[in-house]
Amino acid sequence: MDMELKEALGARLDRMKPGGDGWQALADAGVLGLPFAEAHGGLGLAPRDGFAVLEVLGPRAIALPYLESTLLAGTLLDRAGGEAATNWLPRIAAGKVTFAFATLDDRDVARAEIDAAGWRLSGGKLLAIGAADADAVIVTATTTNGPAAFLLPREALAMKAYPTIDGRRAADLLLDDVTVASDARLLVEAEDIAEMLDIGAAGVAAEAAAIMARLVSDTSDYCRQREQFGQAISSFQAVQHRLVDMHIEAKRAAAAASLAADALDLAPAARAKAISAAKVTITDAGRFVGQNAVQLHGGMGMTEELPVSALFKRLTVIESEYGTRDEHLARYMGL
């Protein structure tokens, strides 16, 4: 997505009335099918091109499951092809339905076994973003031949839904011997699933970098307006140094996010190493920028009157999405 289209999408969302349908705005902008094949109602672009949408949504604190529904679940379904892709993807692209992507296992681990009745899934999934409101969920599970992905209709799943601190809705899924037809398994490989997780990590890195850029800008503006001892606090040397440090960390995050996006074109091992390095950098930078933005805003930083609070919460959630800092550091060291 070029800069002109990105700005047009941002302007469309900025004009939206409070409580407006942001998902329909994305559909009208033609980005919900961005990574799908043209035969499936899409534009045939790479998932990384959709990161520009995340860079628009993130700084505006608009909580929509674009990453989960379009860039992850949609891309995996598009790659699998078949009747399910033909039936579902044009409707995703048109904004008629949404998908969720459930990958995080609970301690029992999701498993799948096949018998005469079809695939039988057991175990559970934690923190499936958007699952409570989705029309269908792609669930990963362990089989005797390794990881696999299954397309399950919403009504086939028992779940406990709850809000997350960043304004999204998630659900824990209970796979209590859920039985689905044999064709519910998507025709994708374990490497395809691993790639989706790396796309997720690279996607939230791009979103986080855009959020940090806004926090630096908003905090700088606020410090020029807020006065103590008869002068703007931006004139205080300690505050100036803090703002410079925030700016440096935000730039470092942007470079890491760009590295992660470029790494999606690399071989699996090189891709994993680069994305893990980026996720560690993003986590450290996001914590520094977010905490200092709140501190320099003072009491206003924790209220809902300013976007800094919502943006800080989103950065906090991103820290653990698609792998925690420690998990990615361990993967990087292992590679």
URZI-V122254 format. One record per backbone hydrogen bond with DSSP energy under -0.5 kcal/mol. NH is the residue of the N-H (numbers start at 0). CO is the residue of the C=O. E is the energy in kcal/mol with one decimal. If there is no record, write none. Layout:
NH	CO	E
NH	CO	E
//
This chain:
5	1	-2.2
6	2	-2.6
7	3	-2.0
8	4	-2.3
9	5	-2.2
10	6	-2.5
11	7	-2.1
12	8	-2.2
13	9	-2.4
14	10	-1.6
15	11	-0.6
15	12	-0.6
19	16	-2.4
21	19	-1.3
24	20	-1.5
25	21	-1.9
26	22	-2.1
27	23	-2.9
28	24	-1.5
29	25	-0.5
29	26	-1.2
30	25	-1.9
31	25	-0.5
33	30	-1.1
35	32	-1.8
39	36	-1.7
40	37	-1.8
41	36	-2.1
42	32	-1.4
43	32	-0.5
43	35	-2.9
44	33	-2.2
48	45	-1.7
49	45	-0.5
49	46	-1.8
50	47	-1.4
51	48	-0.9
52	49	-1.1
53	49	-1.2
54	50	-2.0
55	51	-0.8
55	52	-0.7
56	52	-2.6
57	53	-2.8
58	54	-0.5
59	55	-0.6
59	56	-0.6
60	57	-2.0
61	56	-1.9
62	60	-0.7
63	61	-1.2
65	63	-1.4
68	64	-2.9
69	65	-1.8
70	65	-1.6
71	66	-1.4
72	67	-2.5
73	68	-1.2
74	69	-0.9
75	71	-2.5
76	72	-2.3
77	73	-2.6
78	74	-2.2
79	75	-1.9
80	76	-2.1
84	80	-0.7
85	81	-1.9
86	82	-2.4
87	83	-2.7
88	84	-1.8
90	87	-0.7
91	87	-2.0
92	88	-2.8
93	89	-1.4
94	91	-1.5
95	90	-2.5
96	90	-1.0
99	135	-1.4
101	137	-2.6
102	100	-0.7
104	102	-0.7
105	123	-1.0
108	105	-1.5
110	121	-2.4
111	141	-2.5
112	119	-2.1
114	117	-2.5
117	114	-1.2
118	179	-2.3
119	112	-3.4
120	118	-0.5
120	177	-3.4
121	110	-2.3
122	174	-0.7
124	172	-2.0
125	103	-3.2
127	170	-2.9
128	126	-1.0
129	168	-3.4
130	127	-1.6
132	129	-0.8
133	129	-0.8
133	130	-0.6
134	97	-2.6
135	97	-1.0
136	151	-3.0
137	99	-2.7
138	136	-0.7
138	149	-2.7
139	101	-2.0
140	147	-2.4
141	109	-2.4
142	145	-2.1
145	142	-1.7
147	140	-2.3
149	138	-2.6
150	183	-2.7
151	136	-2.8
151	149	-0.7
153	134	-1.9
155	152	-1.7
156	153	-1.6
157	173	-0.9
159	171	-2.2
160	158	-0.6
161	169	-2.4
163	167	-2.5
166	163	-1.7
169	161	-2.9
170	127	-0.6
171	159	-2.2
172	124	-2.5
172	170	-0.5
173	157	-3.1
174	122	-2.0
174	172	-0.6
175	173	-1.2
176	174	-1.6
177	120	-1.7
179	118	-2.6
183	180	-2.0
184	181	-1.1
185	148	-2.6
187	185	-2.1
192	188	-1.6
193	189	-2.4
194	190	-2.3
195	191	-1.9
196	192	-1.7
197	193	-1.7
198	194	-2.5
199	195	-2.4
200	196	-2.1
201	197	-2.6
202	198	-2.5
203	199	-2.4
204	200	-1.5
205	201	-1.9
206	202	-2.2
207	203	-2.8
208	204	-2.3
209	205	-1.7
210	206	-2.2
211	207	-2.6
212	208	-1.9
213	209	-1.7
214	210	-2.5
215	211	-2.5
216	212	-1.9
217	213	-3.4
218	214	-2.4
219	215	-2.3
220	216	-2.2
221	217	-2.5
222	218	-2.5
223	219	-1.3
224	220	-1.0
224	221	-0.7
225	221	-2.8
227	230	-2.7
230	227	-1.5
232	225	-2.6
233	222	-1.7
234	231	-2.0
235	232	-1.6
239	235	-2.4
240	236	-2.5
241	237	-1.8
242	238	-2.6
243	239	-2.2
244	240	-2.3
245	241	-2.3
246	242	-2.4
247	243	-2.4
248	244	-2.3
249	245	-2.4
250	246	-2.2
251	247	-2.3
252	248	-2.2
253	249	-2.1
254	250	-2.1
255	251	-2.1
256	252	-2.6
257	253	-2.1
258	254	-2.2
259	255	-2.3
260	256	-2.2
261	257	-2.3
262	258	-1.9
263	259	-0.6
263	260	-1.0
264	261	-1.6
265	262	-2.0
270	266	-3.0
271	267	-2.7
272	268	-2.1
273	269	-2.2
274	270	-2.5
275	271	-2.3
276	272	-2.0
277	273	-2.0
278	274	-2.5
279	275	-2.1
280	276	-2.0
281	277	-2.9
282	278	-2.3
283	279	-2.2
284	280	-2.7
285	281	-2.9
286	282	-2.1
287	283	-1.9
288	284	-2.9
289	285	-2.6
290	286	-2.2
291	287	-2.0
292	288	-2.1
293	289	-2.0
294	290	-2.3
295	291	-2.6
296	292	-1.3
297	293	-0.7
297	294	-1.1
299	296	-1.0
300	297	-1.5
301	298	-1.5
302	299	-1.4
308	305	-0.8
310	306	-2.5
311	307	-2.4
312	308	-2.1
313	309	-2.0
314	310	-2.3
315	311	-2.0
316	312	-2.0
317	313	-2.4
318	314	-1.2
319	316	-1.5
320	316	-0.7
320	317	-0.6
322	319	-0.9
327	323	-2.4
328	324	-2.5
329	325	-2.3
330	326	-2.0
331	327	-2.6
332	328	-2.4
333	329	-2.0
334	330	-1.4
//
